[in-house]
């Protein structure tokens, strides 16, 4: 059993503010994700909200694309694509999603910014935690947590605005929209404002099963022990061999989950690369090469592989990439060939066949139509596949965009053209003023 002491994670972690290229990248991702989250519901597209997941109306609006219930297979395909993309990216470069884009990480970082702006830097916040309660402490904590609650309410309002027309919510929020606003705001404040890194350490399942997607060539934040050990401070007269690590502890102080990356790969590491920025800054000061802590793989640290091609040419990466390509191409093809008009035809089961006054045979059908486009369609109907068959009476239907309708149709055929039993026929709906818009559905015609 190892004799190394188990590090104690403090009840509340106050990460030091890092500076460097990876921190700048995290800030950019926070700004980008929040810009998309807060701005998208306010955009308009042809007189309606550009992005709206309208569950009561069973419609998802994505700019010029409208998904109806029968189109939810595309949404499922998109979710599958995103899941495979996450697995693919994790196999390549570890938990970059967690460190840069995960909502929990993004909101936690915003809460830390709020806390830092009001309560001060890391040392000031630690001192405030240790200080007894006073008017100053109460004022600072009230201001910081009040601002966090206000931000959480803003996120809750915006979240609801993705599902309810956001302009209708302004000045009038009640019922279920109010419930979900408060629910989302409460969880934002609880998870990002209070629990923060505890969600990553103890609640998030992704940290637990990520190991099955890693291998010895996955890029993760790594400490180069061969170069850094033995660690120790800089001394002018030192004669003992010393590595590049000066044991300053900054890599631990900037870590949002409070781990020491020098102990090796740990499930708590979210690949935020804050320790890389802190270590690079120290290496610059002591005139040592950067990269003592860097993105690397187990095989690279061991000197077993140098080629970057190995990063991509791995079985699991190739399999994930192939699956992404298949799902992506299939989804794109489905969107490209998606018809603006859909129809489903059901025979009228109230009667099989009846004879009209002029001796013809008649069957009844119900045509269920859906206009998936953004133009009003004026539809007519015809019958194919059965010689002499025709509609008992001309039928014209006006179908508004994104609307559905059911139409009763009666098809007649001369007795000499109809065999005993059933035979196939095809009912066609078409827009006379738009030649490219038509749809046909096969059914059966029952004879004598």
C-alpha positions in Angstrom: 0.0 0.0 0.0 1.3 3.5 -0.9 2.5 5.6 2.1 1.7 8.8 0.3 -0.8 10.9 2.3 -4.2 11.4 0.8 -4.6 15.1 0.0 -7.6 16.8 1.8 -9.8 18.8 -0.4 -11.0 21.9 1.4 -14.7 22.4 2.0 -14.7 25.4 -0.4 -12.1 25.9 -3.0 -11.0 29.4 -4.0 -9.0 29.0 -7.2 -6.3 31.5 -8.0 -6.8 33.5 -11.1 -4.6 32.0 -13.9 -3.2 34.0 -16.8 -2.3 32.5 -20.2 -3.6 31.2 -23.5 -5.8 28.4 -22.1 -7.4 30.8 -19.6 -8.1 33.2 -22.5 -9.7 30.3 -24.4 -11.9 29.4 -21.4 -13.0 33.1 -21.1 -13.8 33.1 -24.9 -15.9 30.0 -24.5 -17.8 31.5 -21.6 -18.5 34.6 -23.6 -19.5 32.6 -26.7 -21.8 30.1 -25.0 -23.5 32.8 -23.0 -23.9 35.1 -26.0 -25.6 32.2 -27.9 -27.7 31.3 -24.9 -29.0 34.8 -24.0 -29.3 36.2 -27.6 -30.7 33.4 -29.6 -34.3 33.5 -28.2 -34.5 37.2 -29.1 -33.7 36.7 -32.8 -36.6 36.7 -35.2 -37.0 34.9 -38.5 -39.8 35.8 -40.9 -41.9 37.3 -38.2 -41.5 34.6 -35.6 -38.9 33.7 -33.0 -35.9 32.2 -34.8 -35.3 29.4 -32.3 -38.3 28.0 -30.3 -38.9 24.6 -28.9 -42.7 24.7 -28.9 -43.7 21.6 -27.0 -47.4 22.5 -26.6 -47.6 23.1 -30.4 -45.4 20.1 -31.1 -43.1 22.2 -33.3 -39.4 23.0 -33.1 -38.4 26.1 -35.0 -34.7 26.5 -36.0 -34.5 29.6 -38.1 -36.0 28.5 -41.5 -36.4 24.9 -40.4 -39.5 23.6 -38.6 -39.5 20.1 -37.1 -43.0 18.6 -36.6 -43.7 15.4 -34.6 -42.9 13.1 -37.5 -39.6 14.9 -37.9 -38.3 14.2 -34.4 -36.2 11.4 -35.8 -33.9 14.1 -37.1 -33.7 15.6 -33.5 -32.8 12.1 -32.2 -30.2 11.7 -34.9 -28.7 15.1 -34.0 -28.5 14.1 -30.3 -26.9 10.8 -31.3 -24.4 12.7 -33.5 -23.5 15.0 -30.5 -23.1 12.0 -28.2 -20.7 10.3 -30.6 -18.8 13.5 -31.2 -18.3 13.8 -27.4 -17.0 10.3 -27.3 -14.7 11.0 -30.3 -13.4 14.2 -28.8 -12.8 12.5 -25.4 -10.8 9.7 -27.0 -8.7 12.4 -28.7 -8.1 15.0 -26.0 -9.8 13.9 -22.8 -12.3 16.0 -20.9 -12.0 19.3 -22.9 -15.8 19.5 -22.9 -15.7 19.6 -19.1 -13.0 22.2 -18.9 -14.2 24.6 -21.6 -17.8 24.1 -22.5 -19.8 22.2 -19.9 -22.6 24.4 -18.5 -21.6 23.5 -15.0 -18.0 24.7 -15.6 -19.2 27.8 -17.5 -21.7 28.9 -14.8 -19.3 28.0 -12.0 -16.6 30.2 -13.6 -19.1 33.1 -13.9 -20.0 32.7 -10.2 -16.3 32.8 -9.3 -16.0 36.0 -11.3 -18.9 37.5 -9.4 -17.3 36.5 -6.1 -13.9 37.8 -7.1 -15.3 41.1 -8.2 -17.1 41.7 -4.9 -15.2 39.9 -2.3 -11.6 40.2 -3.7 -8.9 37.9 -4.8 -8.1 34.4 -3.6 -6.4 35.5 -0.4 -9.1 38.0 0.5 -11.8 35.3 0.0 -10.0 32.8 2.1 -9.5 35.4 4.8 -13.2 36.3 4.6 -14.1 32.7 5.1 -12.0 32.4 8.2 -13.2 35.7 9.7 -16.0 35.8 12.2 -19.3 37.2 11.0 -19.5 40.9 11.0 -21.4 43.7 9.3 -18.7 43.8 6.6 -18.7 40.1 6.0 -22.5 40.0 5.9 -22.6 42.9 3.4 -20.0 41.3 1.1 -21.6 37.9 1.2 -25.1 39.4 0.7 -23.9 41.4 -2.3 -22.0 38.5 -3.9 -24.8 35.9 -3.4 -27.5 38.4 -4.3 -25.7 39.0 -7.6 -25.5 35.3 -8.1 -29.2 34.9 -7.5 -29.9 37.7 -10.0 -27.8 36.1 -12.6 -29.5 32.7 -11.9 -32.9 34.3 -12.4 -31.7 35.8 -15.7 -30.6 32.3 -16.8 -34.0 30.9 -15.7 -35.9 33.5 -17.7 -33.8 32.9 -20.8 -34.1 29.2 -20.5 -37.9 29.4 -20.5 -37.6 31.8 -23.4 -36.3 28.9 -25.5 -39.6 27.0 -25.0 -42.1 29.9 -24.7 -42.1 33.0 -27.0 -39.7 35.2 -25.0 -41.4 38.4 -25.8 -44.6 37.1 -24.2 -42.7 36.5 -21.0 -41.6 40.1 -20.5 -43.8 41.5 -17.8 -46.0 38.5 -17.6 -44.7 35.2 -16.2 -47.0 32.9 -14.4 -48.1 29.3 -14.2 -45.8 26.7 -15.6 -43.3 29.2 -17.2 -42.9 30.8 -13.7 -42.3 27.3 -12.2 -39.6 26.4 -14.7 -38.0 29.8 -14.4 -37.6 29.4 -10.7 -36.7 25.8 -11.0 -33.8 26.5 -13.4 -32.7 29.5 -11.5 -32.6 27.6 -8.2 -30.6 24.8 -9.7 -28.2 27.2 -11.4 -27.6 28.9 -8.0 -27.3 25.6 -6.1 -25.0 23.8 -8.6 -22.9 26.7 -9.8 -23.1 29.1 -7.0 -22.9 26.8 -4.0 -21.7 23.3 -4.9 -19.5 24.2 -7.9 -16.6 21.7 -8.1 -18.5 19.3 -5.9 -20.7 18.5 -8.8 -17.7 17.5 -10.9 -16.1 15.6 -8.0 -19.1 13.7 -6.6 -22.2 14.0 -8.7 -21.3 14.0 -12.4 -21.3 10.5 -13.9 -19.2 11.5 -16.9 -16.1 11.7 -14.7 -16.6 8.1 -13.6 -17.1 6.5 -17.0 -14.7 8.6 -19.0 -11.9 6.1 -18.4 -13.5 3.6 -20.8 -12.9 6.2 -23.6 -9.3 6.8 -22.7 -6.3 4.9 -23.9 -2.6 5.4 -23.6 -2.6 7.8 -26.6 -5.4 10.1 -25.3 -4.1 13.7 -24.8 -4.7 14.8 -21.2 -3.2 17.4 -18.9 0.0 15.7 -17.7 3.0 16.5 -15.5 6.3 15.5 -16.9 7.8 13.8 -13.8 11.0 12.8 -15.6 11.7 16.5 -16.2 10.3 17.9 -13.0 11.6 15.6 -10.4 13.2 15.9 -8.0 11.4 19.1 -7.3 12.6 21.8 -5.0 13.2 25.6 -4.7 16.0 27.4 -6.5 19.2 27.7 -4.5 22.4 29.4 -5.7 24.8 26.9 -4.0 22.8 23.8 -4.5 24.8 20.8 -5.8 22.2 18.1 -5.7 20.4 17.3 -9.0 17.1 19.1 -9.2 14.3 19.0 -11.7 12.5 22.0 -13.2 9.6 21.9 -10.8 10.3 24.6 -8.1 7.4 23.2 -5.9 5.7 26.6 -5.9 2.2 25.1 -5.6 0.6 27.4 -8.1 -0.6 24.5 -10.2 -2.7 23.5 -7.2 -3.9 27.0 -6.3 -5.3 27.6 -9.8 -7.1 24.3 -10.1 -10.9 24.6 -9.8 -11.2 21.1 -8.4 -8.3 21.5 -6.0 -6.1 18.6 -7.2 -2.4 18.3 -7.6 -1.7 17.3 -11.2 1.8 16.2 -10.2 0.2 13.1 -8.6 -0.7 11.8 -12.1 -4.0 11.4 -13.9 -7.0 11.8 -11.7 -10.7 11.5 -12.4 -11.2 14.9 -10.8 -9.2 16.6 -13.6 -11.5 18.4 -16.0 -8.7 19.4 -18.5 -9.2 23.1 -18.0 -5.5 23.6 -18.4 -5.3 26.3 -15.7 -2.3 24.5 -14.2 -0.5 24.6 -17.6 -0.9 28.4 -17.7 0.4 28.8 -14.1 3.4 26.4 -14.7 4.3 28.1 -18.0 4.4 31.5 -16.3 6.8 30.1 -13.7 8.9 28.4 -16.3 9.2 31.8 -18.1 10.4 33.4 -14.9 13.2 30.8 -14.2 14.2 30.7 -17.9 13.2 27.1 -18.3 11.3 25.6 -21.3 7.6 25.6 -21.2 5.7 22.4 -21.1 6.5 20.9 -17.7 2.8 20.5 -17.4 1.2 20.1 -20.8 -1.3 18.2 -22.9 0.3 14.9 -23.5 -0.4 11.1 -23.5 1.0 8.3 -21.5 2.9 6.9 -24.5 4.4 10.3 -25.3 5.6 10.9 -21.8 7.2 7.5 -21.9 8.8 8.3 -25.2 7.1 5.5 -27.0 5.5 7.5 -29.8 6.4 10.9 -31.4 4.2 11.0 -34.4 1.0 13.1 -34.2 -0.6 10.7 -36.7 -0.9 8.2 -33.9 -3.4 10.6 -32.3 -5.9 10.1 -35.1 -5.0 6.6 -36.4 -6.4 4.6 -33.6 -9.2 2.0 -33.8 -11.6 3.8 -31.3 -11.0 7.2 -32.9 -11.6 5.7 -36.3 -14.8 3.9 -35.2 -16.2 7.1 -33.5 -15.3 9.1 -36.6 -16.9 6.6 -39.0 -20.1 6.6 -36.9 -20.2 10.4 -36.8 -19.8 10.4 -40.6 -22.6 7.9 -41.1 -25.0 9.6 -38.8 -24.1 13.1 -40.1 -24.5 12.1 -43.8 -27.7 10.3 -43.2 -29.2 13.2 -41.3 -28.0 15.7 -43.9 -29.5 13.6 -46.7 -32.8 13.4 -44.8 -32.9 17.1 -44.4 -32.0 17.7 -48.1 -34.7 15.3 -49.3 -37.3 16.3 -46.8 -40.5 17.0 -48.7 -42.6 20.2 -48.0 -45.8 18.1 -48.0 -46.5 14.8 -46.3 -49.5 12.6 -46.5 -50.8 9.4 -44.9 -53.9 7.6 -46.4 -56.2 5.3 -44.4 -59.0 3.4 -45.8 -62.5 4.0 -44.4 -63.1 0.9 -42.4 -66.8 1.7 -41.9 -67.6 0.0 -45.2 -65.5 -2.1 -47.6 -67.2 -1.2 -50.8 -70.5 0.2 -52.0 -72.2 0.7 -55.3 -73.1 4.1 -56.5 -76.4 5.0 -58.3 -74.7 4.7 -61.7 -73.4 1.2 -60.9 -69.8 2.2 -60.1 -67.9 0.8 -57.1 -66.8 3.2 -54.4 -64.3 3.2 -51.6 -63.7 5.8 -48.9 -60.3 7.1 -47.7 -59.0 9.6 -45.2 -55.9 11.6 -46.3 -54.0 13.1 -43.4 -51.9 16.0 -44.7 -49.1 18.0 -43.2 -47.5 21.2 -44.7 -43.9 21.1 -43.4 -42.9 24.2 -45.5 -43.3 27.9 -44.9 -45.7 28.6 -47.8 -49.5 28.1 -48.0 -50.4 25.2 -50.4 -53.5 24.9 -52.4 -53.8 21.1 -53.0 -55.8 19.0 -55.4 -56.0 15.2 -55.6 -55.8 12.5 -58.3 -55.8 8.7 -58.4 -53.2 6.5 -60.2 -52.6 2.8 -60.5 -56.2 1.7 -61.1 -57.6 2.0 -64.7 -60.7 4.2 -64.9 -60.6 5.1 -61.2 -61.4 8.7 -60.3 -62.4 10.9 -57.4 -66.2 11.0 -56.8 -66.0 14.8 -56.7 -63.1 17.3 -57.1 -61.5 18.2 -53.8 -59.4 21.3 -53.1 -57.7 22.0 -49.8 -55.9 25.1 -48.6 -53.2 24.2 -46.1 -51.3 26.9 -44.2 -47.6 26.5 -43.3 -46.8 24.1 -40.5 -50.5 23.0 -40.4 -52.2 19.6 -40.8 -55.6 18.6 -42.1 -57.6 15.5 -42.6 -59.6 15.1 -45.9 -62.3 12.6 -46.7 -61.9 11.2 -50.3 -64.2 8.9 -52.2 -62.7 7.0 -55.1 -64.9 5.5 -57.8 -64.1 2.8 -60.4 -66.1 1.1 -63.1 -67.0 -2.6 -62.3 -65.3 -3.9 -65.4 -61.9 -2.4 -64.3 -62.1 -3.9 -60.8 -61.2 -7.4 -60.0 -62.8 -9.4 -57.1 -60.8 -8.8 -53.9 -58.4 -5.9 -53.5 -56.0 -4.2 -55.9 -53.5 -1.4 -55.4 -54.0 2.2 -56.2 -52.2 5.4 -55.4 -53.7 8.7 -54.2 -51.7 11.8 -55.1 -51.9 15.2 -53.6 -50.3 18.1 -55.5 -50.1 21.8 -55.6 -51.2 23.0 -59.0 -49.3 26.3 -58.7 -46.1 24.6 -57.6 -45.3 21.7 -59.9 -42.5 20.4 -57.6 -44.8 19.9 -54.6 -46.6 16.6 -54.7 -46.8 13.4 -52.7 -48.4 10.0 -53.4 -49.5 7.3 -51.0 -50.3 3.7 -51.8 -53.5 2.1 -50.6 -55.9 -0.7 -51.6 -59.2 -0.6 -53.5 -61.7 -3.3 -52.5 -63.8 -4.8 -55.3 -66.9 -7.0 -55.1 
